[in-house]
Amino acid sequence: MLIILRKYRWLLEPLIAVVFYVLWIIAESGRTIGAPWPAYPFTLAVIAAAIGLARAFPRVAIMLPGAVLVFQLAFSPSRYGETTWPVYFGIVIACFIVSSSANKPIRLLALPVMAAYAVMCALLTGIPILSDGAGWPAWVGSRYLGSLPVHQTFLLVLAASLVLAVGTWSLAFGLRSSRLLQETDAKFGATIDELHSAEIDLIVSRERDRIAQDVHDIMAHSLAVIIAQADGARFIGPKRPEAIGDSLERIAGSARSSLSEVRILIESLVAEPEGHSNPTIENIDELLERMRGAGLAVTIDRFGYSRALTPGQQLAVYRIVQEALTNALKHAGSEPSARITFDWRGPGLALNISSTGTLVTSDEAPDSGTRTTRGLYGMRERARLAGGWLTSGAEDEGELYLVTAFIPSTGDEELASAEHTEITLVEHDAAAL
């Protein structure tokens, strides 16, 4: 029903105009018979037209009553009399519609125009010479007003007309302001709802991105190790059959580790998770062993004394090392090697991971640092969320790929050795292949 009313809302003013005209024609039928020129239907039609056009054409509508009033001041047979003077309320209706629906310049213009119309209506109804010699007091049958001097009668009619004009304009202005306020509140409410929906979508999107990143970090590493072991077993199987068992054992171990981490990740998504896949820096040695078993020659150097890092920062370090080594295993060529440096001698951990070999171009292969894949993006985001930064790019014409990161520490140094006089601790773990 509301949809139908809104669809045909534009017919309301024309319908009011038609009803206004028809009712006044019926009311005055027979009274204009015998008049030299029945101007009443004409002037009535103009005022009705002003009502019908008030919303669609406010500029035209607000000027039409003025044409009628000027015509009546100049042509006496067209003036209203004892029974027709209430037709002037049609002017009030037209001006009310204009004042409540038109744009701001027209609404502001409507007030002085209505005041001018009030003056002309007062002249046509309050001055006896302009109103068939009787005037408005005689029309309404008021003995008190009829006994007053002409100028006092005119002033009373003028005051009443001005009050009606200003009151009508003020009422229209107030109704428009109230309607605009309701529309603003409705739009504000809709905007709030949209913001809530957008916030929920953003939260869901971030959670999906986090899950996708975790799955990528887990599966990309495990699958890279499994693929490397499988390819190695396939190539060396005919020459060294005894090595196939070791490769299959490493494949099974990587698959079990990946399955365990994915299971913990899935459990962390339930309402009351029992745990989460949160490896720390202490688990990096296990990671290196898996990578060595997959065929990646890894060397690690540690400088200085380790500092306190939050669990989140340790997870970020682990995932960065995992992703960098996985990329090295996948893209560094037939004899991949990597070197990791942990430098604690600054205000945090300075991490460098370099991999050598001939880089292979693919959808996920890192190039000169201009391509942002999920792996590289994930490393940068993890470093940023840990309070640090990360850069990556190829060096030496593509023969070396370097990942550099810094993670600030959160506390005092934790001495890695009882020998406080020792400035540098270097640990080299040779590749075992």
N, C-alpha and C positions, 0 to 999 in steps of 0.2 A: 504493500500500500504506500509506504513512504517513497519507494522508488518511483511509483506512478505519479505521486504528488510532485516530486522533484522534477520529473520529466516534463510535466505540464505546468510548472510554476510560472512560466512566462505568460500564461493565459489569464492570470489572476487580475492584473490591472485592466486589460481590455474588457474582461467580464464585468468588473465593477463599473467601468465607463458605460457599457451597454445597459446595465441595470439602472444606473443613475439617469441616463437619458430617457429610457422607456418609462420609468416611473413618473418622471416629471412631465413627460408628454401626456401620459394618461391623466395625471392630476390636473393639468391645465387644458385638457381637451375641451373645446367649445368656448373657452374664454377669449381665444384669439380670433374667433369668427367675427367678421365685420370690421376688423382692424384694417387700416389703409395698407399696411405692409407687415405681415406677421414676422417681425424680427426675432421673436422669442425662440422659435425652434433653431434658428441659426446661431444665436449666441449660446444657447444651451448646448448645441452640438460642439462648439469650439471648446467650452469648458469640459465637456465629457471627453473630447479628444485629448485635452491636457492631462486628464486622469489616466486615459489609456496609454499615453506615450510617456508617462512620468518616469518609468524605470528604464525603458529601452532608449528613449531620446530625451534626456532631462533638459538639455538646453532648449529644445523646441517647446517642451511642456511648460517650462517656467515662463516663457514669453507669451504663450497663447492667452492666458488670463489678462495680461496687460493690454493686448489688442482689443479684447472685449470691453474692458473698462474704459479705454480711450474712446472707443467707438460709441459707448453709451454716454460718455460726457459730451460728445459732439453731436449725437443724433438722439433726440429725446424719445422718439417712438420705440427705441430699442431698450429703454431703461426698464428695470423691474419695478413691480408695484407691490401692493399689499399682500398678495398671495405668492409672488414669485421671488421676493428678495432672499429667501433661504437658499436659492441657487448659488449664492456667493460661497456657501460652505463647500461647494465643489472645488473652489479655488484653494480652500484650506486643505482639502484632501490631496489635490495635486501637489501642492507645495510640501506637504508632509512626506509623500512618497519620494519626491526629489531629494529632500533633506536627509532622508534615511537611507538612500540607496546610491546617490551619485558620488562622484569623486570629490576630493576636498575642495578644489576651486569652486565647483558648482554649489557645494553645500554652503560655503562661505558667502557666495553671491546670493544665495536664496534668502538670507536674513534681511538685507536691505531691500531686496525686491519685494518680499512679503510685507515689510513696513510700508513701502510705497503703495502696494495694493490696499493695505489697511486704510491709508489716507484717502485713496480714491473711493473705496467702499463707504467710508464715513461721509464723504461729500455726497455720494449718490443716495444715501439713506438718511443722513442727518440734516441736510439742507432742504427745506420745503420746496424751493424753486426748482430743485433738481430731482424732486421725488413726488411729482404730481401735486404739489402744493400742500401735501399732508405731512410727509416725513415718517420716519421710523416710529416715533412715539404714538402717532395716530394708528399706525399699522398694528402695533402690539396692544393697543387699547389702554395705555398707561396715562391716567389723568395727571399724575404727578409730573411725569416727563413732559406731557403736553402743556402744562402751565409754565414751564421754564422758558426763559428767553432762548432764541434760536442758537446764539453762540454757545450757551451752556449745554444745550442739547447736543450740538455738534461735538463739543469737547468730550462729553460723556460717551457718545458713540465712537469717537476717535480713540479714546482711552480703551474702551472695550475691544475695539478692533485690533489695536496695537498689542494689548495683553494677549489676545487670542493668537495673533501672528507670532509673537515671541515665544509664547507657551508651546505652540505647535512645533516651532523650530527646535526648541530646547528638548521637547519630548522625543522628536525624531533623532536628534543628536544623541540623546541618552540611550535610546533603543539601539542605535547603530553601534555605539561604544560597547554596550552590553553584548551585542551579537559578536562584535570583533573580539571581545575578551573571551567569550565562549569558544570561538573558533581558535583563538590563540592557545587557550587551555587544552583544547582537543588536539591541536598540532603538537603542543608540548608533550602531552601524554603519549601521543603516537611516537614522538621522537625518543622519549624515555624508553618506551617498549622496544623500539628499534635498537637503541643503544644497549639495552639488556640482552637482546638477541645477538647483537654483534659481539658483546662481551662473552656470551656463552660460546658463540662460534669460535672466537679467538682462543678461549681456554681449550676447547675441543681440538682446535687446530694445533695449538702448542703441544697438547698431550699426544696427539697423533705424531707430530714431528719428533717428540722425544722418544716415543716407542719405535718409530721408524729408524731413528738414529741408533738406538740401542741394538735393535735387531741387525742393522747394517754392521755395526761394530763387531757384534758377536759372529754373525754368519759369514761376513766377508773374510774375516780372519780364518775361521775354521775351514771354510770351503777352499780358501787359497792354500792352506796347509794340506788338505786332503787331495786337491788337484795336483799339487807339486809331488806329493808322495806317490800318487797313482801313476803320474807320468814317469817318475823315476823308476818305479817298479816295472813299468811296461818296457822301458828302454834297456834296463840292466838285467831284466829277468832271464833272457836267454844265456847271458854270460855268467851271471852270479845268481843262481836260483835261491841260494840261502839267504840273500838280502830281501827277498820278497816277503818273508815272514816278518822281518823288522818293519818294513814299510806298512804292511797290513796292520801291525800292532799300533804304529803311530797314527794310521788313519782311524782305527777304532778309538784310540784315546782322544784324538781331536774331536771326533763325532760325539763321544760321550761327554766331553767337556762342554761342547757347544750345546748339546741337548740339556745339560744341567743348567747352564746359564739361561737358556731360553725358558726353561721351566720356572726358574726363580723369577725371571722377568714377568712371566704371565701371572705368577702368584702375587707379584707386587701390584697388579692391576685390580685385584679384588678389594672388597670393602675393608678387610682387616688382613693385610698381607703379613706373612710370617717372616719375610725376609726380602732381600733384594740383591741383585748381582752387583756387588760393590767391591771389586778388587782394589787393592792398595799398591803402594810402591813396593812393598815386600813381595808381591806376587809377580813382579816384573821378571825375576830370575826364572820362574816357571814358564813365563811367556817366551823368554829367550830360548829355553831348551826346546820348546815346541817348534820355534822358528828354525833353530839349527837342525832339528830332526827333519824339517820340511825341505832343507837344502839351502837355507840362507846363512851365509857366514856372518856372524854377528860379533862385534867387539864392543865392549862397554868400558868406559873410563869414568871414574868418580873422583871429583876434586872437592876438598874441603869437608866440613862436618855437616851432616844433614840438619835441617831445620824443621820446625813443627809446621805441618800442613794439615788443613782440615780434611775430613773424609771425602768431601766433595772435590777438593783440590787434588787429593791423591788419586781419586777415580779419574779426574781429567788427565793427569799425567799418564796413568796407565792406558787410557783409551787413545791418547795422542801417540804414545809409543806403539801401541798395537796397530793403529791405522797406518802409521808411517812404515812399519816393518811389513805389513800386509801389502801395501803399495809397492814396496821394494821387491818383495817376493814375486808379485804379479807382473811388474813392468820393468824391472831392471835388467832383463836379459837372461842369457843362459847360465851365467855364473854370478848370481847376485850376491852382493855383500853390503853390509851396513855397519856403521860405526855410531855408537850412542855415547854422548857425553853428558854427565850430570855434574854441574858446577854449582856448589853451594857457597862459594866464597863471596857472593854478593848479598843483597837483602832478601834473597829468595832462591829459587831454583832456576838456573839457566840451562835449558835443555836444547841439545843439538843432535839431530839425527841425519846422517848423510848416507846415501846409498849410491853405489856405483854400478855401472853396466850400461848397456844400450837401451834407452827408453823405447818402449813400444807404444805407438799411437793407437788409442782405443777410446771408447766413450768415457771410460773412467780413468784413463791414464792421466796423471798430472803433467801438464806442459810447463811452459815458462812462467806459470803463476797467474796467467790471465783467465784460465778456465776454473770455474768454481763448481766442483762436483759435491755430492753429498758428503763424501769422506773428508775432503778439504774443508768444506763448510763446517762439518761437525767438529773438526779439530779447532778451527778458529773460534767457534762458539763456545766450546768447552774451555778454552784458554781465557776467553773474555769473561765468561761467567765465573771463572775461578779468580778473577781480578787481574789477569795478566794479558798477554798478547801472543800472537803466533804469526809467523810469515813462512812462506814456502816458495820454492822456485828452483828451476834448473840452473846449473852452473857448468862452466867448462864445455860449452857447446853441447849441452845435453848429456855429457858423460857422468855428471854428478848431480844428484838431486838433494837439496838441503832443506830441512825443516828446522826452524829456530823458534823457540818459545821461551817465555819467562813467566813463572808463577811466583808471586810474592809470598813470603812466609808470614805466619800469624803469631809466632812466638820466638822465644830464645832458641839458640842452638842446642841441639841434642848431640852431645859428643859421641862420635862413632868409635872412639878409642880412648883408653885411659891415658894415653900419652898426649898431654895437652901441649907439649912443646912442638909436636909434629904439625906442620902447617898444611901439608898436602898429603892426601891419601889417594894413591892411584891403584886401581884394581883392573887388571886386564884378564878378561876371560877369553881365551883363544877359541876360535871356532872349532867345533868338533864334527867333522864330517868323515 
